[in-house]
Amino acid sequence: MPEYGSLFVCLMGMGTVFFGLICLIVLTMIMGKLVGGRAAPAVSAPVPAAAAPAAPEASRQEIAAAVSAAIAEELGTSVTGIRIVSMKKL
């Protein structure tokens, strides 16, 4: 049985992995075209966005309390030691 060098074994292993990954990519693209081609695009009229009602002050206080409690739990400190300066919706 012939002895293979470490470089040959390394290149064959990397080649096998890349070949397998390329096969997965090709199969994924084929399946995407087969499955995606049958679904008809949904055509719907654009719905005008309704203005969101302003959140009452009580719910903002509850949200601030929940956020400060979560931060205190993560930091391992007391809630009284945390001061929230501002909150912005992302």
Beta strands, then each sheet from edge to edge (+ up, - down):
end
